[in-house]
Amino acid sequence: MMQRLTILAPMTALSFFGAAGNAFAGGRSEPWQMWFQPAASPVMERIIEFHNLLFVIEVSIVTLVLGLMCYIIVRFNAKANPVPTKTTHNTLLEVVWTGVPLLILMVIAVPSLNLLYYADRIENIEMTLKVTGNQWFWTYSYPDHGGFEFDSVIVPDDELKEGQPRLLTVDNEVVLPVETNIRLLFTSSDVIHNWAVPSLGLKLDTVAGRINENWMRINKEGDYYGMCSELCGINHGFMPIHVKAVSKADFAEWVETARKEFAGAGGPAPVRVAETGAR
Amino acid sequence: MMADQETAVAGGHDGGHDGGHGHHPTGWRRWLFSTNHKDIGTMYIVLSLVAALVGGAMSFWIRLELLDPGIQFNVFGAGEEAAYFQFYNVLVTGHAFIMVFFVVMPALIGGFGNWFVPLMIGAPDMAFPRMNNVSFWLLAAALVLLLVAAFTQGGPGTGWTIYPPLSNADFHPGAAVDLGILSLHLAGASSVLGAINLITTIFNMRAPGMTIHRMPLFCWSILVTAFLLLMAIPVLAGGLTMLLTDRNFGTAFFDAARGGDPVLWQHIFWFFGHPEVYIIIIPAFGIVSQVVSTFSRKPIFGYLGMVYAMVFIGFVGFVVWAHHMYTAGLDVDTRAYFISASLVIAVPTGIKIFSWLATMWGGSIDFRVPMMFACGFIFLFVMGGVTGVALANAGMDIAFHDTYFVVAHFHYVMAIAAVFGMFTGFYYWIGKMCGRQYPRVLARIHFWSFFIGVNVVFFPQHFSGMAGMPRRIPDYPDNYWGWNYVSSIGAFITTASTLLFFFIVWRTLTAGEKVPANQWGEGATTLEWTVESPAPFHTFEELPDMTDKQADE
């Protein structure tokens, strides 16, 4: 607690855009962060780009309304304006404040729909990762690399090593190659979970009986963290996601060791009622 | 059955009374058997105040838990983390249910709706006074059931969205979720009966000359809300019943292993859930419209635009539900439709904002406490509105969905905004309801402390959310500490301000100065200001005739 209070000091030094000004710190939030985590995938880059447009519009609208209210408060309070007007209609004004918002919405809708379709699918898929949500850990399987799979479980606070972030560290991180178009398949063995990694612009429910599909491409090597983003019961806050992005060569090497390590398929895994993976 | 002459008089019809206004049953009979719209309205408001203490305490606990990283208040003791996390989820669930169904709806619709719809349209009472009584007592029973559910076998830790499979019998065995479902069934029945009553009253009991297009905007807002209730609640009831039979009688509507689909629940729930947020906020639109007009001493600007903006919001509210499900794995074209439809809602809400500003423009504005709360409402609603426009975009919602950004958004746009609507209504009408004026200085302190408090709570949550912090978690990675700490400081301010409000209520009732029939002067043109304060037990024994009065022009 004492240590944390010292964090207050640099608060004033932070730019409004928070961590965006810092060097690339790795895919998790910084203290006092006010903005998105730095983008590490093309989808997240476009999300931030689109949000920059939206943010200008949002701030303009709030400023306009707040400005008008301040003006009204000063100009039309009972002291400044003792006799009220009787104006209750102005057709032109009403047409304008209906029409202009419509135009603004069109300015928003076009890039929004572009982003939606871009984030949904991509061609030239190079590999597949299957993610299964469980109460309360993730199971990752690599159907294109021999179909090995393993569980990824949170490391409790008292077993953390130096430098490992609390509530974000797992025993087996999911290792993936950079600059590769990866297909992601999501399902669940029990309740609905949600696999989310903010810096990669990814968030999709895992639902039993369904396979949801998405894709990602990681721009550069690093550690990217996320947390379950759908209320899934008692330990909902304790099933983190750790994506370790490595070079393609390192990934190939890792696959070789992982195939041996996880050859027993899964280890102490619980019952998986919705298992449909490629074995 | 009713031997008591006095009770019969209160039965809604005039019993040939010559005794006048004070002639009504006394003691517990007056309340338990009440068929008087004012008494029932008062009971709704009291229920709302009681529930607000419970729901508010729950949210304060949540903010205290999130004040620092780590687990702060494990009341179950070390080694019992699971029980505490379940309890935390119950708090999250209970806070939402209580605030939505037992604080905001009773205050705005049951309370102010009951009190002022008949007064504003010049009706002696509601159309179905006994059904009105049933509506209230069903809701009281529902609240008791919900509280019982919270303390039964671990409680419902499902979130207010009750998504299966988490809410089905495998993952929530025990009676807690069943009791919760039954509680919602009762609350829903209460709401539907109340809605039927309000619609019938407004359609059939307007005073002569009170045409539908002369009706005050508050009555319009209640009319639109009642229709939303009538159409949305049965859908929830259907879904809840399916869930209940899934849990207890072996059906498989939402069980994937036996051919059902959990996502079906999400569609049903949000088909109710999205109109529900308009059910909460539209009555607040109505109150704010009355107050802005009264204190600007001007008729409302663009009355018809205001009316049909509300109608349009209500209509579109039924076709945008899946924007709550952008990460559920919906087909991309479906999401494209829901983006477009959701964005359209910005247009009628924009019309309302600008019409309020235009009503104030050129006015001679008296910034009394109700007007301050109305201005606060407009600001909060705009803040939440623009983030809503952001969230409507499915592509970008990937970054926001289920983060604290969403928590900030919906608290601004409908939760805190609705509470500001309640306070606006309270300060505006308390003189009419109890005949006494609120303490002015304390009320101003209440406004400023509450306004600052809620902004300190919720504004930093935009930052936590953008940084990626998920909702509904009892602990968070240490780097999220800063803005959570600030947010929790806001919770202290808000809680203190809420307690001050209860003190103000007490001071008003015991020591407030007496007010005349029309305490607000020439700006207050609606019919409730023509009857004395406090409003007598029976009003409009002779119907007011509005045929000569010109509409607002």
Interface residues (C-beta under 8 A of the other chain):
Chain A: M1 R4 I7 L8 M11 G18 A19 R28 S29 E30 P31 W32 Q33 M34 W35 F36 Q37 V43 M44 R46 I47 F50 H51 L54 I57 E58 I61 V62 V65 L66 L68 M69 I72 I73 F76 N77 A78 N81 P82 V83 P84 T85 K86 T87 T88 H89 N90 L93 E94 W97 T98 P101 L102 L105 I108 A109 S112 L113 N114 L115 L116 Y117 Y118 A119 D120 R121 Q135 P165 R166 L167 L168 F186 D190 V191 I192 N194 A196 P198 S199 G201 L202 K203 L204 D205 V207 A208 G209 R210 N212 Y225 G226 M227 C228 S229 E230 L231 C232 G233 I234 N235 H236 G237 F238 V273 A274
Chain B: D68 P69 A82 F85 Q86 N89 V92 G157 T158 G159 T161 Y163 P165 L166 D170 F171 A256 A257 G260 D261 P262 V263 S296 R297 K298 P299 I300 F301 G302 Y303 G305 T327 A328 G329 V332 R335 A336 I339 S340 L343 V344 A346 V347 G350 I351 I353 F354 L357 A358 M360 W361 G362 G363 S364 I365 D366 F367 C375 I378 F379 V382 M383 V386 T387 V389 A390 N393 A394 G395 M396 I398 A399 H401 D402 T403 F463 M466 A467 G468 M469 P470 R471 R472 I473 P474 D475 Y476 P477 D478 N479 Y480 W481 G482 W483 D552 E553
